[in-house]
Amino acid sequence: MSGPACLGLLIFTTIAAALYPQTESVAQSLPTTTPAAPSSIAPLTTGATLKAKDIFKECAECPDMVVVPAGRFTMGSPQSERGRDIDEGPQHDVTIAQPFAAGRFAVTFDEWDACLAGGGCNDHRPGDQGWGRGRRPVLNLSWDDAAAYADWLTQKTGKRYRLLTEAEYEYAARAGSTAAYYWGDAIGKGNANCDGCGSQWDNIQTAPVGSFAANPFGLYDMAGNAWQWLQDCYHENYNGAPADGAAWTGDDCGRRVIRGGSWISVPPVLRSAGRFWNIANSRGNLLGFRVGRTLTPTP
């Protein structure tokens, strides 16, 4: 990686370390779990009825999806929140009028390799840093690569797969919580993979997806492990942001929003309101994604 791509990855790695001093872990944690196994559920049948928090998949190679309920939440962070950055405001209410589906896990190397075998994914075989492929989150992808995977799923299933919007991501990550993290206001120990999260993978490498407890919506790894590409173009604050959960694009989409933090991030970066950007055409070993799906008709 060289030029703008390298610079983009360097910028967000360096700035995160400089702006967010490591916080002390305190006793407020969920136990580290055995990695959640790949789903054994049968592919969704035509006409099946879905309800909030249902898990489904639409082909043998497709990712597990979770139905996220409709709702309303306050996006962004209060000025009093420890670790807050200026791009997390102003806080504003967002209404998610219809349920949607989100990947139960970040997309894995196994799922990416199935896309490659099926003739999709820009014919790009990303490296795994020597950490192993399988059920680890796929890395070393650009925004266009991630979008290509969603396009492949759309073509394969006839359903509309896409990247999540930034509002959908924060809503799904919070899962009804107003705390800094979806498990509470302190990072705790064993809740995620980051530099200071108290896991065996901290600041070393990614963990297999599902290595930590799911949030109340049944979604895994919405904080830490690997940054996740989103649909939105990056804006420096929320002035003028959509109030309906739609993707916020614009004329300059050279920078795309990333969320969640990674195995090398310090704890405040993992907060549910935390946000950053990366150059859309860059690839790096901190960057992955999960897919969303528009549900029509409404389950």
Backbone as numpy.savetxt, mean C-alpha at the origin, in Angstrom:
# Nx Ny Nz CAx CAy CAz Cx Cy Cz
20.38 1.73 -11.78 19.53 2.92 -11.78 20.41 4.15 -11.78
20.05 5.14 -12.59 20.88 6.33 -12.69 20.01 7.53 -12.96
20.62 8.72 -12.92 19.94 9.94 -13.28 18.75 10.23 -12.39
17.62 10.70 -12.97 16.46 11.09 -12.18 15.91 9.96 -11.33
15.93 8.72 -11.85 15.38 7.60 -11.09 16.14 7.40 -9.80
17.45 7.38 -9.89 18.29 7.20 -8.71 18.10 8.36 -7.74
18.02 9.57 -8.29 17.87 10.74 -7.44 16.56 10.70 -6.68
15.47 10.27 -7.36 14.18 10.22 -6.68 14.19 9.28 -5.51
14.76 8.09 -5.70 14.82 7.11 -4.63 15.71 7.61 -3.51
16.82 8.22 -3.85 17.74 8.75 -2.84 17.07 9.85 -2.03
16.31 10.71 -2.71 15.67 11.82 -2.03 14.73 11.31 -0.94
13.82 10.37 -1.29 12.85 10.02 -0.27 13.46 9.16 0.82
14.51 8.42 0.53 15.17 7.65 1.57 15.92 8.58 2.53
16.65 9.55 1.97 17.45 10.45 2.79 16.58 11.40 3.59
15.57 11.99 2.95 14.72 12.95 3.65 13.97 12.28 4.79
13.49 11.06 4.56 12.77 10.36 5.62 13.65 10.19 6.85
14.89 9.81 6.65 15.80 9.61 7.77 16.09 10.92 8.49
16.16 12.02 7.73 16.50 13.30 8.32 15.33 13.93 9.07
14.12 13.80 8.52 12.98 14.49 9.09 12.32 13.74 10.24
12.47 12.42 10.27 11.74 11.63 11.23 12.70 10.89 12.15
13.12 11.49 13.26 13.99 10.79 14.19 13.29 9.56 14.74
14.05 8.51 14.97 13.47 7.27 15.45 12.84 7.47 16.82
11.65 6.91 16.98 10.96 6.99 18.26 11.12 5.70 19.02
11.01 5.80 20.34 11.19 4.63 21.19 9.96 3.74 21.12
10.17 2.43 20.98 9.05 1.51 21.00 8.51 1.40 22.42
7.17 1.37 22.53 6.56 1.24 23.84 5.58 0.09 23.82
5.12 -0.31 24.98 4.26 -1.48 25.07 2.85 -1.14 24.61
2.59 -1.34 23.34 1.25 -1.17 22.78 1.26 -1.91 21.45
1.20 -3.22 21.51 1.49 -3.97 20.31 0.54 -5.13 20.11
0.47 -5.56 18.85 -0.16 -6.81 18.49 0.96 -7.82 18.27
0.73 -9.10 18.51 1.81 -10.07 18.35 2.17 -10.27 16.89
3.48 -10.50 16.64 3.89 -10.91 15.31 3.28 -12.28 15.03
2.74 -12.48 13.87 2.04 -13.71 13.55 2.82 -14.54 12.55
2.47 -15.81 12.47 2.96 -16.63 11.39 2.43 -16.06 10.09
3.27 -15.95 9.04 2.78 -15.34 7.80 1.48 -15.98 7.33
0.53 -15.14 6.96 -0.74 -15.64 6.46 -0.52 -16.45 5.19
-1.16 -17.59 5.11 -0.96 -18.49 3.97 -1.71 -17.97 2.75
-1.25 -18.35 1.54 -2.01 -17.99 0.34 -3.44 -18.53 0.45
-4.37 -17.82 -0.09 -5.76 -18.22 0.01 -6.03 -19.52 -0.72
-6.88 -20.34 -0.11 -7.32 -21.57 -0.77 -8.74 -21.44 -1.28
-9.29 -20.21 -1.25 -10.66 -20.02 -1.69 -10.75 -20.21 -3.20
-11.90 -20.71 -3.64 -12.12 -20.91 -5.07 -12.36 -19.58 -5.75
-12.02 -19.48 -7.03 -12.31 -18.24 -7.75 -13.78 -17.86 -7.66
-14.04 -16.56 -7.62 -15.39 -16.02 -7.49 -16.25 -16.50 -8.65
-17.46 -16.93 -8.35 -18.38 -17.39 -9.39 -19.27 -16.26 -9.86
-19.74 -16.35 -11.08 -20.61 -15.33 -11.65 -21.87 -15.18 -10.81
-22.21 -13.94 -10.49 -23.42 -13.68 -9.73 -23.26 -13.79 -8.23
-22.05 -14.08 -7.76 -21.83 -14.21 -6.32 -22.07 -12.87 -5.63
-22.65 -12.93 -4.44 -22.93 -11.72 -3.66 -21.77 -11.46 -2.70
-21.27 -10.22 -2.69 -20.16 -9.84 -1.82 -20.65 -8.84 -0.78
-20.09 -8.96 0.41 -20.41 -7.99 1.46 -19.11 -7.51 2.08
-19.19 -6.47 2.89 -18.00 -5.86 3.50 -17.14 -6.90 4.21
-15.84 -6.82 3.98 -14.80 -7.66 4.56 -14.74 -9.07 3.98
-15.58 -9.36 2.99 -15.46 -10.66 2.30 -14.13 -10.73 1.57
-13.57 -11.92 1.49 -12.33 -12.19 0.74 -12.72 -12.96 -0.51
-12.19 -12.54 -1.65 -12.49 -13.25 -2.90 -11.29 -13.17 -3.83
-11.28 -14.01 -4.83 -10.30 -13.92 -5.92 -11.01 -14.36 -7.19
-10.50 -13.91 -8.34 -11.24 -14.11 -9.58 -10.55 -15.03 -10.58
-9.41 -15.56 -10.20 -8.75 -16.59 -10.99 -7.70 -17.24 -10.10
-7.19 -18.37 -10.51 -6.24 -19.09 -9.67 -4.99 -18.28 -9.40
-4.56 -17.46 -10.39 -3.33 -16.67 -10.25 -3.59 -15.27 -9.71
-4.86 -14.92 -9.52 -5.21 -13.56 -9.09 -4.95 -13.37 -7.60
-4.71 -12.15 -7.18 -4.50 -11.88 -5.76 -5.79 -11.97 -4.97
-5.66 -12.29 -3.69 -6.80 -12.21 -2.78 -7.25 -10.76 -2.67
-8.55 -10.54 -2.70 -9.12 -9.21 -2.57 -10.06 -9.18 -1.37
-10.15 -8.02 -0.73 -11.03 -7.82 0.42 -12.00 -6.69 0.09
-13.27 -6.89 0.39 -14.26 -5.85 0.17 -14.17 -4.82 1.29
-13.87 -3.58 0.92 -13.77 -2.47 1.87 -15.10 -1.74 1.87
-15.71 -1.56 3.04 -17.04 -0.95 3.07 -17.02 0.53 2.73
-18.16 1.03 2.30 -18.33 2.48 2.11 -18.25 3.16 3.47
-17.93 4.44 3.46 -17.86 5.17 4.73 -17.33 6.58 4.54
-17.08 7.23 5.65 -16.60 8.61 5.66 -15.48 8.70 6.69
-14.45 9.46 6.39 -13.35 9.61 7.34 -12.70 10.97 7.15
-11.88 11.34 8.14 -11.10 12.57 8.06 -9.70 12.22 7.59
-9.33 12.75 6.42 -8.05 12.44 5.80 -7.01 13.46 6.24
-5.79 12.98 6.48 -4.72 13.85 6.93 -4.51 13.73 8.42
-3.59 14.51 8.95 -3.25 14.43 10.38 -3.47 15.76 11.07
-3.80 15.72 12.36 -3.90 16.96 13.13 -2.51 17.53 13.37
-2.43 18.82 13.58 -1.13 19.46 13.80 -0.44 18.95 15.05
-1.20 18.36 15.96 -0.64 17.86 17.21 -0.02 16.47 17.08
-0.20 15.81 15.93 0.28 14.44 15.81 1.81 14.40 15.69
2.44 13.58 16.52 3.90 13.47 16.52 4.39 12.90 15.19
5.37 13.57 14.59 5.92 13.11 13.32 5.21 13.66 12.11
4.20 14.50 12.32 3.41 15.04 11.21 4.28 15.85 10.26
3.95 15.77 8.96 4.61 16.59 7.96 3.59 17.57 7.38
4.10 18.64 6.80 3.22 19.72 6.34 2.34 19.31 5.17
2.71 18.26 4.43 1.88 17.86 3.30 0.68 17.00 3.72
0.49 16.80 5.02 -0.62 15.99 5.52 -1.84 16.83 5.89
-1.86 18.06 5.46 -2.98 18.95 5.78 -3.32 19.82 4.58
-4.42 20.55 4.69 -5.32 20.54 5.84 -6.17 19.27 5.90
-6.51 18.87 7.13 -7.41 17.75 7.27 -8.74 18.06 6.58
-9.34 17.04 6.01 -10.60 17.25 5.30 -11.40 15.95 5.29
-12.70 16.07 5.25 -13.57 14.91 5.24 -13.66 14.34 3.83
-13.61 13.03 3.75 -13.73 12.31 2.47 -14.83 11.26 2.62
-15.70 11.19 1.65 -16.77 10.20 1.64 -16.48 9.14 0.58
-16.38 7.90 1.00 -16.25 6.76 0.10 -17.66 6.22 -0.08
-18.31 6.63 -1.16 -19.75 6.38 -1.31 -20.08 4.94 -1.65
-19.16 4.23 -2.28 -19.40 2.86 -2.69 -18.30 1.95 -2.16
-18.64 0.72 -1.80 -17.58 -0.23 -1.44 -16.63 -0.44 -2.62
-15.41 -0.80 -2.31 -14.43 -1.17 -3.34 -13.64 -2.34 -2.78
-12.83 -2.94 -3.61 -11.99 -4.05 -3.15 -10.53 -3.62 -3.17
-9.79 -4.09 -2.18 -8.35 -3.82 -2.09 -7.63 -5.15 -1.92
-6.41 -5.22 -2.44 -5.62 -6.42 -2.26 -5.44 -6.74 -0.79
-5.66 -7.99 -0.43 -5.49 -8.41 0.96 -4.04 -8.23 1.39
-3.14 -8.43 0.45 -1.70 -8.27 0.66 -1.15 -7.38 -0.46
0.06 -6.90 -0.28 0.79 -6.32 -1.41 1.01 -7.41 -2.45
1.09 -7.03 -3.71 1.34 -8.00 -4.78 2.68 -8.67 -4.54
2.72 -9.99 -4.68 3.91 -10.78 -4.39 4.70 -11.09 -5.66
5.92 -11.57 -5.47 6.71 -12.03 -6.62 5.99 -13.17 -7.34
5.37 -14.09 -6.60 4.63 -15.18 -7.25 3.57 -14.63 -8.18
2.82 -13.63 -7.71 1.75 -13.07 -8.52 2.30 -12.30 -9.70
3.39 -11.57 -9.49 4.02 -10.87 -10.60 4.53 -11.86 -11.65
5.16 -12.93 -11.21 5.70 -13.92 -12.14 4.59 -14.61 -12.94
3.41 -14.77 -12.33 2.27 -15.31 -13.08 1.85 -14.36 -14.19
1.92 -13.07 -13.91 1.60 -12.07 -14.94 2.61 -12.15 -16.09
3.89 -12.28 -15.74 4.92 -12.43 -16.78 4.66 -13.65 -17.64
4.34 -14.76 -16.98 4.09 -16.00 -17.72 2.87 -15.87 -18.61
1.95 -14.98 -18.24 0.74 -14.75 -19.03 0.91 -13.70 -20.11
2.13 -13.20 -20.28 2.41 -12.24 -21.35 2.19 -10.79 -20.98
2.03 -10.49 -19.68 1.81 -9.11 -19.26 2.99 -8.52 -18.52
2.73 -7.42 -17.83 3.69 -6.79 -16.93 4.94 -6.24 -17.62
4.74 -5.73 -18.83 5.83 -5.06 -19.57 7.05 -5.94 -19.78
6.86 -7.26 -19.65 7.96 -8.20 -19.82 9.13 -7.86 -18.89
8.81 -7.31 -17.74 9.84 -6.88 -16.77 9.94 -7.90 -15.64
11.12 -8.48 -15.47 11.36 -9.42 -14.37 12.22 -8.72 -13.33
11.60 -8.21 -12.26 12.36 -7.47 -11.26 13.23 -8.37 -10.40
14.36 -7.83 -9.97 15.23 -8.56 -9.07 14.66 -8.59 -7.67
15.12 -9.59 -6.88 14.61 -9.75 -5.52 15.64 -9.44 -4.45
16.77 -8.84 -4.84 17.83 -8.45 -3.90 18.50 -9.64 -3.24
18.21 -10.86 -3.71 18.75 -12.04 -3.06 17.97 -12.47 -1.83
16.83 -11.84 -1.58 16.01 -12.14 -0.40 15.02 -13.27 -0.67
14.83 -13.64 -1.93 13.85 -14.65 -2.27 12.61 -14.03 -2.90
11.91 -14.82 -3.70 10.73 -14.34 -4.40 9.49 -14.86 -3.67
8.73 -15.75 -4.27 7.61 -16.36 -3.57 6.62 -15.36 -3.00
6.43 -15.42 -1.68 5.41 -14.62 -1.00 5.95 -13.30 -0.46
7.13 -12.88 -0.87 7.59 -11.54 -0.51 6.97 -10.52 -1.46
6.81 -9.28 -0.99 6.24 -8.26 -1.88 7.16 -8.00 -3.06
6.60 -7.94 -4.24 7.41 -7.66 -5.42 7.96 -6.24 -5.31
9.22 -6.07 -5.72 9.94 -4.79 -5.61 10.52 -4.42 -6.97
11.21 -3.29 -6.98 11.95 -2.84 -8.18 11.01 -2.63 -9.37
9.93 -1.89 -9.09 8.91 -1.62 -10.10 8.67 -0.12 -10.21
8.44 0.34 -11.41 8.01 1.72 -11.63 6.50 1.81 -11.48
5.99 3.04 -11.49 4.54 3.23 -11.46 3.90 2.58 -12.69
4.52 2.74 -13.84 3.98 2.13 -15.06 3.96 0.62 -14.98
4.97 0.03 -14.35 4.98 -1.43 -14.18 3.79 -1.87 -13.33
3.57 -1.17 -12.22 2.45 -1.52 -11.34 1.12 -1.39 -12.07
0.96 -0.32 -12.84 -0.27 -0.13 -13.60 -0.44 -1.23 -14.65
0.67 -1.71 -15.21 0.60 -2.78 -16.21 0.08 -4.07 -15.60
0.45 -4.34 -14.35 -0.08 -5.53 -13.68 -1.59 -5.42 -13.51
-2.06 -4.26 -13.10 -3.51 -4.05 -12.95 -4.22 -4.21 -14.30
-3.60 -3.71 -15.35 -4.18 -3.85 -16.69 -4.28 -5.32 -17.09
-3.25 -6.11 -16.75 -3.26 -7.53 -17.06 -4.41 -8.24 -16.32
-4.62 -7.90 -15.06 -5.74 -8.49 -14.31 -7.08 -8.10 -14.94
-7.19 -6.85 -15.37 -8.42 -6.40 -16.02 -8.70 -7.22 -17.28
-7.67 -7.41 -18.09 -7.84 -8.18 -19.32 -8.16 -9.64 -19.02
-7.56 -10.18 -17.99 -7.74 -11.60 -17.65 -9.12 -11.88 -17.08
-9.64 -10.94 -16.26 -10.88 -11.19 -15.55 -12.09 -10.49 -16.13
-11.85 -9.45 -16.93 -12.97 -8.65 -17.43 -13.52 -7.69 -16.39
-12.84 -7.55 -15.26 -13.23 -6.63 -14.20 -12.21 -5.50 -14.11
-12.63 -4.37 -13.54 -11.75 -3.20 -13.53 -10.79 -3.21 -12.34
-9.59 -3.68 -12.58 -8.51 -3.59 -11.59 -7.69 -2.33 -11.87
-7.08 -1.80 -10.80 -6.36 -0.53 -10.89 -5.50 -0.37 -9.64
-4.72 0.68 -9.60 -4.07 1.05 -8.36 -5.08 1.76 -7.45
-4.87 1.65 -6.15 -5.72 2.37 -5.21 -5.48 3.87 -5.32
-6.50 4.65 -5.02 -6.30 6.09 -4.89 -5.70 6.38 -3.52
-5.14 7.58 -3.37 -4.54 7.92 -2.08 -5.58 7.95 -0.97
-6.75 8.49 -1.25 -7.82 8.54 -0.24 -8.27 7.13 0.12
-8.43 6.26 -0.87 -8.80 4.88 -0.59 -7.76 4.21 0.29
-6.49 4.47 0.01 -5.43 3.84 0.78 -5.51 4.26 2.25
-5.60 5.56 2.50 -5.64 6.00 3.89 -6.90 5.50 4.60
-8.02 5.54 3.91 -9.27 5.02 4.48 -9.15 3.54 4.83
-8.60 2.77 3.90 -8.45 1.33 4.13 -7.41 1.03 5.19
-6.34 1.82 5.23 -5.30 1.62 6.25 -5.84 1.92 7.64
-6.55 3.02 7.77 -7.10 3.39 9.08 -8.12 2.38 9.56
-8.96 1.91 8.67 -9.99 0.91 9.02 -10.82 1.37 10.22
-11.17 2.63 10.24 -11.98 3.19 11.30 -11.20 3.85 12.42
-9.87 3.74 12.40 -9.04 4.31 13.46 -8.74 5.77 13.18
-8.65 6.56 14.24 -8.18 7.94 14.12 -6.81 8.12 14.78
-6.21 7.02 15.22 -4.89 7.06 15.86 -3.81 7.22 14.80
-2.59 7.43 15.26 -1.48 7.62 14.33 -1.24 6.37 13.46
-1.35 5.21 14.07 -1.22 3.92 13.36 -2.54 3.17 13.51
-2.81 2.20 12.68 -4.10 1.55 12.80 -4.21 0.66 14.03
-3.08 0.44 14.74 -3.12 -0.31 16.00 -3.03 0.60 17.22
-2.81 1.89 17.07 -2.73 2.79 18.21 -1.83 3.98 17.93
-1.53 4.76 18.95 -0.74 5.97 18.76 0.76 5.76 18.91
1.20 4.57 19.32 2.62 4.27 19.45 2.99 3.14 18.50
4.23 3.12 18.05 4.66 2.10 17.09 4.60 0.72 17.70
4.84 0.61 19.02 4.82 -0.69 19.66 5.95 -1.58 19.17
5.76 -2.87 19.28 6.76 -3.85 18.86 6.07 -5.01 18.16
6.59 -5.34 17.00 6.05 -6.48 16.27 4.77 -6.22 15.51
4.48 -4.95 15.21 3.29 -4.61 14.44 3.57 -4.48 12.94
4.83 -4.27 12.58 5.18 -3.99 11.19 6.69 -4.19 11.02
7.15 -4.01 9.80 8.57 -4.12 9.47 9.09 -2.74 9.09
9.96 -2.17 9.93 10.56 -0.87 9.66 11.85 -0.76 10.46
12.52 0.35 10.39 13.72 0.57 11.19 13.31 1.08 12.57
13.04 0.15 13.48 12.57 0.50 14.81 11.23 -0.10 15.16
10.77 -1.08 14.38 9.48 -1.71 14.63 9.58 -2.95 15.51
10.80 -3.42 15.78 10.96 -4.57 16.65 10.69 -5.91 16.00
10.87 -6.00 14.68 10.71 -7.29 13.99 12.07 -7.83 13.60
12.11 -9.09 13.21 13.37 -9.71 12.82 13.89 -9.20 11.48
13.03 -8.50 10.73 13.43 -8.00 9.40 13.81 -6.53 9.41
13.65 -5.85 10.54 13.86 -4.40 10.61 15.17 -3.96 9.97
15.04 -3.01 9.03 16.21 -2.38 8.42 17.17 -3.38 7.79
16.65 -4.56 7.43 17.46 -5.61 6.80 16.89 -5.98 5.43
15.61 -6.32 5.40 14.98 -6.77 4.16 13.47 -6.83 4.36
12.75 -7.12 3.29 11.31 -7.28 3.40 10.96 -8.57 4.12
9.79 -8.62 4.68 9.21 -9.82 5.27 8.22 -10.43 4.29
7.97 -11.74 4.36 6.87 -12.30 3.57 5.57 -11.58 3.89
4.73 -11.39 2.90 3.47 -10.67 3.15 2.66 -11.43 4.19
1.91 -10.69 5.00 1.08 -11.32 6.02 1.84 -11.77 7.25
3.04 -11.24 7.48 3.83 -11.64 8.65 3.38 -10.94 9.93
2.49 -9.97 9.83 2.00 -9.23 10.98 0.47 -9.26 10.95
-0.12 -8.93 12.09 -1.58 -8.99 12.18 -2.24 -8.04 11.19
-3.38 -8.47 10.65 -4.15 -7.62 9.74 -4.82 -6.49 10.51
-5.20 -5.45 9.76 -5.95 -4.36 10.39 -7.43 -4.77 10.48
-8.29 -3.95 11.09 -9.69 -4.36 11.28 -10.47 -4.62 9.99
-10.01 -4.14 8.86 -10.67 -4.47 7.59 -10.15 -5.78 7.00
-9.16 -6.39 7.64 -8.61 -7.64 7.12 -7.50 -7.46 6.11
-6.86 -6.28 6.09 -5.78 -5.98 5.16 -4.44 -6.07 5.88
-3.46 -6.65 5.22 -2.15 -6.86 5.81 -1.13 -5.86 5.27
-0.18 -5.50 6.13 0.98 -4.71 5.72 0.61 -3.37 5.09
-0.38 -2.72 5.67 -0.72 -1.37 5.21 0.24 -0.34 5.78
1.14 -0.78 6.65 2.21 0.07 7.19 3.49 -0.75 7.17
4.55 -0.19 6.59 5.85 -0.84 6.59 6.02 -1.89 5.51
7.19 -2.50 5.50 7.61 -3.57 4.59 8.01 -3.04 3.22
7.07 -2.46 2.47 7.40 -1.86 1.17 6.45 -0.70 0.89
7.01 0.41 0.40 6.17 1.52 -0.06 5.22 1.01 -1.15
4.08 1.65 -1.29 3.09 1.22 -2.27 2.70 2.37 -3.20
2.89 2.11 -4.49 2.48 3.08 -5.51 0.96 3.26 -5.48
0.51 4.51 -5.68 -0.90 4.82 -5.77 -1.21 5.56 -7.06
-2.48 5.67 -7.39 -2.88 6.34 -8.63 -2.49 7.81 -8.68
-2.56 8.49 -7.56 -2.53 9.95 -7.55 -1.19 10.56 -7.93
-1.26 11.71 -8.56 -0.10 12.57 -8.71 0.14 13.26 -7.37
1.38 13.60 -7.08 1.69 14.20 -5.79 1.36 15.69 -5.79
0.69 16.13 -4.72 0.44 17.54 -4.46 1.00 17.86 -3.08
1.48 19.04 -2.89 2.22 19.39 -1.67 1.33 19.65 -0.46
0.03 19.72 -0.65 -0.91 19.80 0.46 -2.27 19.37 -0.08
-3.29 19.41 0.78 -4.61 18.93 0.38 -5.57 20.04 -0.04
-5.09 21.24 -0.26 -5.95 22.30 -0.76 -6.47 21.92 -2.15
-7.77 21.80 -2.28 -8.37 21.41 -3.55 -8.48 19.93 -3.77
-8.17 19.12 -2.78 -8.23 17.66 -2.93 -9.66 17.18 -3.10
-9.88 16.11 -3.86 -11.24 15.58 -4.00 -11.80 15.13 -2.66
-13.10 15.28 -2.51 -13.77 14.87 -1.27 -14.52 13.56 -1.43
-14.37 12.92 -2.62 -15.13 11.70 -2.89 -14.26 10.46 -3.02
-12.97 10.58 -2.66 -12.09 9.42 -2.73 -11.48 9.15 -4.09
-11.78 9.99 -5.06 -11.24 9.81 -6.41 -9.74 10.12 -6.44
-9.08 9.60 -7.47 -7.66 9.92 -7.66 -7.52 11.40 -8.00
-6.49 12.03 -7.44 -6.20 13.44 -7.70 -5.03 13.47 -8.66
-5.30 13.80 -9.90 -4.25 13.81 -10.92 -3.82 15.25 -11.18
-3.77 15.67 -12.42 -3.32 17.02 -12.73 -2.41 17.02 -13.93
-1.82 18.16 -14.21 -1.00 18.31 -15.40 0.40 17.70 -15.26
0.91 17.64 -14.04 2.27 17.14 -13.81 2.21 15.90 -12.96
2.32 14.76 -13.60 2.28 13.49 -12.87 3.63 12.80 -12.90
4.69 13.57 -13.03 6.03 12.99 -12.97 6.36 12.44 -11.60
5.67 12.97 -10.58 5.80 12.43 -9.22 4.47 11.78 -8.84
4.54 10.55 -8.39 3.34 9.83 -7.94 3.42 9.59 -6.44
2.24 9.54 -5.82 2.17 9.34 -4.38 2.55 7.90 -4.04
3.31 7.74 -2.97 3.58 6.43 -2.37 3.17 6.50 -0.91
2.74 5.38 -0.39 2.22 5.32 0.98 2.75 4.09 1.71
2.72 4.16 3.02 2.94 2.99 3.86 4.30 2.87 4.51
5.35 3.41 3.86 6.70 3.22 4.39 7.27 1.86 4.03
8.49 1.61 4.45 9.17 0.38 4.05 9.98 -0.20 5.19
10.69 -1.27 4.87 11.54 -1.97 5.84 12.68 -1.10 6.36
12.99 -0.02 5.66 14.09 0.86 6.06 13.59 2.18 6.66
12.27 2.39 6.67 11.70 3.65 7.17 11.71 3.69 8.70
11.83 4.92 9.26 11.69 5.08 10.70 10.20 5.17 11.04
9.80 4.86 12.28 8.39 4.67 12.61 7.42 5.77 12.20
7.71 7.07 12.40 6.69 8.06 12.04 6.27 8.03 10.57
7.15 7.52 9.71 6.80 7.44 8.28 5.64 6.47 8.06
5.46 5.50 8.95 4.43 4.48 8.81 3.05 4.93 9.25
2.94 6.12 9.84 1.63 6.59 10.29 0.59 6.54 9.16
-0.66 6.34 9.53 -1.71 6.21 8.52 -1.85 7.44 7.64
-1.50 8.61 8.17 -1.57 9.85 7.38 -0.28 10.14 6.62
0.78 9.40 6.91 2.07 9.66 6.28 2.02 9.47 4.77
2.67 10.35 4.05 2.65 10.29 2.59 3.97 10.77 2.04
4.31 10.29 0.86 5.51 10.75 0.19 5.31 10.56 -1.30
6.34 10.83 -2.08 6.26 10.71 -3.53 7.53 10.06 -4.04
7.44 9.54 -5.25 8.65 9.13 -5.96 8.45 9.39 -7.45
9.55 9.51 -8.16 9.50 9.74 -9.60 8.85 8.53 -10.26
7.87 8.77 -11.11 7.01 7.71 -11.62 7.75 6.63 -12.40
8.84 6.99 -13.07 9.53 6.00 -13.89 10.71 5.34 -13.18
10.82 5.54 -11.87 11.94 4.95 -11.14 11.57 3.60 -10.56
12.58 2.77 -10.38 12.42 1.46 -9.76 13.39 1.36 -8.60
12.98 0.74 -7.51 13.86 0.62 -6.37 13.43 -0.49 -5.44
14.33 -0.87 -4.53 14.05 -2.01 -3.66 13.22 -1.65 -2.43
12.62 -0.46 -2.43 11.69 -0.08 -1.38 10.26 0.00 -1.90
10.08 -0.16 -3.21 8.81 0.16 -3.87 8.06 -1.07 -4.33
6.82 -1.21 -3.86 5.90 -2.24 -4.33 4.53 -1.63 -4.55
3.48 -2.44 -4.45 2.12 -1.93 -4.64 1.11 -3.01 -4.28
-0.12 -2.60 -4.16 -1.25 -3.55 -4.12 -2.32 -3.03 -5.05
-3.22 -3.88 -5.46 -4.23 -3.47 -6.43 -5.54 -3.15 -5.75
-6.36 -2.37 -6.45 -7.73 -2.14 -6.07 -8.64 -2.63 -7.17
-9.91 -2.78 -6.85 -10.89 -3.14 -7.88 -12.18 -2.40 -7.63
-12.69 -1.78 -8.69 -14.01 -1.16 -8.64 -15.06 -2.26 -8.62
-16.01 -2.16 -7.72 -17.07 -3.15 -7.59 -18.34 -2.64 -8.22
-18.79 -3.33 -9.28 -20.02 -2.97 -9.96 -20.73 -4.26 -10.36
-22.00 -4.46 -9.98 -22.78 -3.56 -9.15 -22.31 -3.57 -7.71
-22.83 -2.62 -6.91 -22.47 -2.52 -5.52 -22.86 -3.80 -4.79
-21.90 -4.42 -4.04 -22.25 -5.62 -3.31 -23.17 -5.30 -2.13
